[in-house]
Amino acid sequence: MTPDTPASVSFPALGTTASLLVADPGAMTAARQVLDDELTAVDAACSRFRPDSELSRANAAAGAAVHVSALFAEALDVALHAAQVTSGVVDPTVGAAVRALGYGITFAALRPQDLGPVRVAGPSAGWRTVDWDRAARRLRLPPGVVLDLGATAKALAADRAAGRAAEVTGCGVLVNLGGDLSVAGDPPPGGWRIALADDHSAPGTAARPTVSITEGGLATSGTTVRTWRREKRRVHHIVDPATGDNPTPVWRTVSVAAASCVAANTASTEAVVLGDRALGRLRRAGLPARLVRMDGTVERVCGWPADTAEQTEDTAAETLAGGAR
């Protein structure tokens, strides 16, 4: 590996795969420590699969006020902002709906014998019902409301880790958490090459559409990878807060580039829920996006380039459709 070749490492984290790339191979140890610290912190704050996480404790205390950490406060701010800018399409109060669909335990732990018929929880309470005193970091949820920060917390972790690692190492850094991807610092020549996963083939086995980015974030949300069966129906992790159910299937995957991974992931998740209305929404927001219909037809908006395919290499970070929540 030459000094001009980015170094990379991938490992399991947050129920998905974390990938870290650094423009200077000598910076990998320091950057990996930053990422590990960030993943540990966000898991302790925002995991809905850990009974000792701040999120789980806040949900269990619904009806009473709880004081939260600075990191949880930031994650909640991000989730509420996402709900505001999407008019409630990406909403953190979908926790009960996600559980009802069968995603009450980690994806790896889901077993067919655990999953009965689909039970739809109905419309979510909505982000405006959350009583949040930001200055005091005091949260009170209405009784029965369950928060799920999965739509934004992983993207926030990618942004935080990439930014901090770039500051610590002084070089370009890319962090990819299961399709939530953030870059910071000076990129390698030509930018970071991103291979998009938008079909059913195994990662790394075939040529894939690729793009290059030099700053900000890119996120891919999808409905075909992170799925499970409830009797005869296949369901997935993205919920429409208006119904408490999966949205009508229109897009197989949606990839969006934005100023941050949080902004990109908010827009890609919103697009999956909106269906065909997403095209106009993305155009109005001015966000480059690539949307793949269920039949494989590709739509591009706001200057997303035509597909160019290449074999995935260790210098390209492959996004994964339908990131873990």
C-alpha positions as CSV (number, residue, x, y, z in Angstrom):
1,M,0.0,0.0,0.0
2,T,1.5,3.3,-1.0
3,P,1.1,6.5,1.0
4,D,-1.4,7.8,-1.7
5,T,-3.7,4.8,-1.2
6,P,-6.3,5.1,1.6
7,A,-6.3,2.5,4.3
8,S,-9.5,0.8,5.3
9,V,-11.0,-1.4,7.9
10,S,-14.5,-2.9,8.4
11,F,-16.1,-4.6,11.4
12,P,-19.5,-5.3,12.9
13,A,-21.1,-2.4,14.9
14,L,-24.5,-1.1,15.8
15,G,-26.2,-4.2,14.2
16,T,-24.6,-3.5,10.9
17,T,-21.1,-3.1,9.3
18,A,-18.9,-0.1,10.1
19,S,-16.2,0.9,7.6
20,L,-13.5,3.4,8.2
21,L,-11.2,4.8,5.5
22,V,-8.3,7.3,6.1
23,A,-6.4,9.1,3.4
24,D,-3.2,8.6,5.3
25,P,-2.6,5.0,6.3
26,G,-0.5,6.1,9.3
27,A,-3.6,7.7,10.8
28,M,-5.7,4.5,11.0
29,T,-5.0,3.7,14.6
30,A,-6.0,7.1,15.9
31,A,-9.0,7.3,13.6
32,R,-10.1,3.9,14.6
33,Q,-10.0,4.8,18.3
34,V,-12.2,7.9,17.6
35,L,-14.7,5.7,15.8
36,D,-14.7,3.1,18.5
37,D,-15.3,5.7,21.2
38,E,-18.2,7.2,19.2
39,L,-19.9,3.9,18.5
40,T,-19.6,2.9,22.2
41,A,-21.2,6.3,23.2
42,V,-24.0,6.3,20.7
43,D,-24.9,2.7,21.5
44,A,-25.1,3.5,25.2
45,A,-27.2,6.5,24.6
46,C,-29.5,5.5,21.7
47,S,-29.8,1.8,21.4
48,R,-33.4,0.5,21.7
49,F,-32.0,-3.1,22.1
50,R,-30.2,-2.4,25.3
51,P,-32.3,-2.1,28.4
52,D,-29.7,0.0,30.1
53,S,-29.4,2.6,27.3
54,E,-30.7,6.1,27.9
55,L,-33.3,5.6,25.2
56,S,-34.7,2.5,26.8
57,R,-34.8,4.2,30.2
58,A,-36.5,7.3,28.8
59,N,-39.1,5.0,27.1
60,A,-39.7,3.1,30.3
61,A,-40.2,6.3,32.2
62,A,-42.9,7.7,29.8
63,G,-45.1,10.0,31.7
64,A,-42.3,11.2,34.0
65,A,-39.4,13.6,33.4
66,V,-35.9,12.3,32.9
67,H,-32.6,14.1,32.6
68,V,-30.4,13.0,29.7
69,S,-26.8,13.3,28.7
70,A,-25.4,15.8,26.2
71,L,-25.0,13.2,23.5
72,F,-28.6,11.9,23.9
73,A,-29.8,15.6,23.9
74,E,-28.0,16.1,20.6
75,A,-29.4,12.9,19.1
76,L,-32.9,13.9,20.2
77,D,-32.5,17.4,18.7
78,V,-31.4,15.8,15.4
79,A,-34.4,13.5,15.4
80,L,-36.9,16.2,16.2
81,H,-35.4,18.5,13.6
82,A,-35.7,15.7,11.0
83,A,-39.4,15.4,11.9
84,Q,-39.9,19.1,11.6
85,V,-38.2,19.5,8.2
86,T,-40.1,16.4,6.8
87,S,-43.5,17.5,8.3
88,G,-43.5,14.4,10.4
89,V,-42.7,11.9,7.6
90,V,-39.4,10.9,9.5
91,D,-40.6,10.9,13.1
92,P,-39.0,9.5,16.3
93,T,-42.3,8.5,17.9
94,V,-42.6,5.4,15.7
95,G,-41.1,3.1,18.3
96,A,-44.3,1.2,19.1
97,A,-45.0,0.7,15.4
98,V,-41.6,-0.7,14.7
99,R,-42.0,-3.1,17.6
100,A,-45.5,-4.2,16.4
101,L,-44.0,-5.1,13.0
102,G,-41.7,-7.5,14.8
103,Y,-38.5,-5.4,15.1
104,G,-38.4,-5.4,18.9
105,I,-35.1,-7.3,19.0
106,T,-31.9,-7.0,17.0
107,F,-32.2,-8.0,13.4
108,A,-29.7,-10.8,13.9
109,A,-31.8,-12.2,16.7
110,L,-35.1,-12.4,14.7
111,R,-36.3,-15.9,14.4
112,P,-39.3,-17.2,12.3
113,Q,-40.8,-18.8,15.4
114,D,-40.9,-15.4,17.1
115,L,-42.9,-13.7,14.4
116,G,-46.7,-14.1,14.3
117,P,-49.1,-12.2,12.1
118,V,-48.5,-8.6,11.3
119,R,-50.0,-6.3,14.0
120,V,-50.1,-2.6,12.9
121,A,-49.9,-0.2,15.8
122,G,-51.7,2.6,13.9
123,P,-50.6,6.3,13.5
124,S,-47.8,7.5,15.7
125,A,-48.3,10.2,18.3
126,G,-46.1,12.6,16.4
127,W,-43.0,14.5,17.4
128,R,-44.9,17.5,18.7
129,T,-46.1,15.4,21.6
130,V,-42.6,15.1,23.0
131,D,-42.0,17.4,25.9
132,W,-38.4,18.5,25.5
133,D,-36.6,21.2,27.5
134,R,-33.4,21.5,25.7
135,A,-31.8,24.0,28.1
136,A,-32.3,21.7,31.1
137,R,-31.9,18.5,29.0
138,R,-35.2,17.3,30.5
139,L,-37.4,14.9,28.5
140,R,-40.9,13.8,29.2
141,L,-42.7,11.4,26.9
142,P,-46.5,11.0,27.0
143,P,-47.6,7.6,28.4
144,G,-47.6,5.0,25.7
145,V,-45.2,6.9,23.4
146,V,-42.0,5.0,22.4
147,L,-39.1,6.8,20.9
148,D,-37.0,5.2,18.2
149,L,-33.9,7.2,17.1
150,G,-32.9,4.7,14.5
151,A,-33.7,6.9,11.5
152,T,-31.1,9.5,12.5
153,A,-28.8,8.3,15.3
154,K,-26.5,6.2,13.2
155,A,-26.1,9.0,10.6
156,L,-25.3,11.4,13.5
157,A,-22.7,8.9,14.7
158,A,-21.1,8.9,11.3
159,D,-21.0,12.7,11.1
160,R,-19.5,13.0,14.6
161,A,-16.9,10.3,14.1
162,A,-15.8,11.5,10.7
163,G,-15.5,15.1,11.9
164,R,-13.6,14.3,15.1
165,A,-11.3,11.7,13.4
166,A,-10.3,14.3,10.8
167,E,-9.5,16.8,13.5
168,V,-7.5,14.3,15.4
169,T,-5.5,12.9,12.5
170,G,-5.3,16.0,10.2
171,C,-6.2,13.8,7.2
172,G,-9.2,12.9,5.1
173,V,-11.6,10.4,6.8
174,L,-14.6,8.4,5.6
175,V,-17.0,6.7,8.0
176,N,-19.7,4.4,6.6
177,L,-22.2,2.8,9.1
178,G,-24.3,0.4,7.1
179,G,-25.1,2.9,4.3
180,D,-24.9,6.1,6.4
181,L,-21.7,7.7,5.1
182,S,-19.9,10.8,6.2
183,V,-16.6,12.3,5.0
184,A,-14.4,15.0,6.6
185,G,-10.9,16.5,6.0
186,D,-9.0,16.5,2.7
187,P,-10.2,13.6,0.5
188,P,-7.8,11.6,-1.7
189,P,-7.2,12.7,-5.3
190,G,-10.5,12.3,-7.2
191,G,-12.5,12.1,-4.0
192,W,-13.9,9.1,-2.2
193,R,-15.3,6.5,-4.6
194,I,-18.6,5.1,-3.3
195,A,-20.0,1.9,-4.7
196,L,-23.8,1.8,-4.3
197,A,-25.5,-1.4,-3.3
198,D,-29.0,-1.3,-4.9
199,D,-29.7,-4.9,-5.8
200,H,-29.8,-8.4,-4.3
201,S,-26.3,-9.6,-5.1
202,A,-23.7,-10.0,-2.4
203,P,-21.5,-7.0,-1.6
204,G,-18.2,-7.0,-3.5
205,T,-19.2,-9.7,-6.0
206,A,-20.1,-7.6,-9.0
207,A,-19.6,-4.3,-10.7
208,R,-21.7,-1.6,-9.1
209,P,-22.7,2.0,-9.9
210,T,-20.2,4.3,-8.3
211,V,-19.9,8.0,-7.5
212,S,-17.2,10.2,-5.9
213,I,-17.7,12.6,-3.1
214,T,-15.4,15.1,-1.5
215,E,-17.4,16.5,1.4
216,G,-20.6,16.1,3.3
217,G,-22.6,12.9,3.5
218,L,-24.3,10.2,1.4
219,A,-27.0,7.8,2.6
220,T,-28.8,4.9,1.1
221,S,-32.2,3.7,2.5
222,G,-33.8,0.6,1.1
223,T,-36.6,-1.9,1.6
224,T,-35.2,-5.2,0.3
225,V,-32.2,-6.1,2.5
226,R,-33.2,-5.6,6.2
227,T,-36.5,-7.5,6.0
228,W,-38.2,-10.3,7.8
229,R,-41.5,-12.3,7.4
230,R,-44.7,-12.1,9.4
231,E,-46.6,-15.2,8.2
232,K,-47.0,-14.7,4.5
233,R,-46.0,-11.0,4.4
234,R,-42.5,-9.6,4.1
235,V,-41.9,-6.4,6.2
236,H,-39.0,-4.1,6.7
237,H,-37.7,-1.4,9.1
238,I,-39.0,1.8,7.5
239,V,-42.3,2.9,8.9
240,D,-44.8,5.5,7.8
241,P,-45.8,7.4,10.9
242,A,-49.2,8.2,9.4
243,T,-50.2,4.5,9.4
244,G,-47.7,2.7,11.7
245,D,-47.1,0.3,8.7
246,N,-44.5,0.0,6.0
247,P,-45.1,2.5,3.2
248,T,-46.5,1.4,-0.1
249,P,-43.5,-0.1,-2.0
250,V,-42.3,2.2,-4.7
251,W,-38.5,2.5,-4.2
252,R,-36.1,-0.4,-3.7
253,T,-33.3,1.9,-2.7
254,V,-32.8,5.7,-2.5
255,S,-29.4,7.2,-2.3
256,V,-29.1,10.9,-1.5
257,A,-26.1,13.3,-1.2
258,A,-26.3,16.2,1.2
259,A,-24.2,18.5,3.4
260,S,-24.1,15.9,6.1
261,C,-25.0,12.3,6.6
262,V,-27.9,13.3,8.9
263,A,-29.4,15.4,6.1
264,A,-28.8,12.7,3.5
265,N,-30.3,10.0,5.6
266,T,-33.3,12.1,6.6
267,A,-34.0,12.8,2.9
268,S,-33.5,9.1,1.8
269,T,-35.8,7.8,4.5
270,E,-38.4,10.4,3.7
271,A,-38.3,9.5,0.0
272,V,-39.0,5.8,0.8
273,V,-42.1,6.8,2.7
274,L,-43.3,9.4,0.2
275,G,-43.0,7.1,-2.8
276,D,-43.5,9.0,-6.1
277,R,-43.9,12.3,-4.3
278,A,-40.3,12.0,-3.3
279,L,-39.1,13.1,-6.8
280,G,-40.7,16.6,-6.4
281,R,-39.6,16.9,-2.8
282,L,-36.0,16.2,-3.6
283,R,-36.0,18.6,-6.5
284,R,-37.4,21.4,-4.3
285,A,-34.7,20.6,-1.7
286,G,-32.0,20.6,-4.4
287,L,-30.6,17.3,-3.2
288,P,-28.9,15.0,-5.8
289,A,-30.4,11.6,-5.5
290,R,-30.6,8.2,-7.2
291,L,-33.9,6.3,-6.7
292,V,-34.4,2.7,-7.9
293,R,-37.9,1.5,-8.4
294,M,-39.0,-2.0,-7.3
295,D,-38.7,-3.1,-11.0
296,G,-35.1,-1.8,-11.2
297,T,-35.9,1.4,-13.1
298,V,-33.6,4.2,-12.0
299,E,-34.6,7.8,-11.5
300,R,-32.0,10.6,-11.0
301,V,-32.6,14.1,-9.8
302,C,-30.6,17.3,-9.2
303,G,-27.5,16.4,-11.1
304,W,-26.9,12.9,-9.8
305,P,-24.6,11.5,-12.5
306,A,-25.3,8.6,-14.9
307,D,-24.2,5.3,-13.6
308,T,-20.6,4.2,-14.0
309,A,-19.7,0.8,-12.8
310,E,-16.5,-0.7,-11.5
311,Q,-15.4,-3.6,-9.4
312,T,-15.5,-2.8,-5.7
313,E,-12.0,-2.4,-4.3
314,D,-10.6,-1.8,-0.8
315,T,-10.3,1.9,-1.6
316,A,-14.1,2.2,-2.3
317,A,-16.6,2.3,0.5
318,E,-19.7,0.3,-0.4
319,T,-23.0,1.6,0.9
320,L,-25.5,-1.0,2.1
321,A,-29.2,-0.6,1.2
322,G,-31.6,-0.2,4.1
323,G,-29.2,0.6,7.0
324,A,-29.8,-0.9,10.4
325,R,-32.0,1.1,12.9
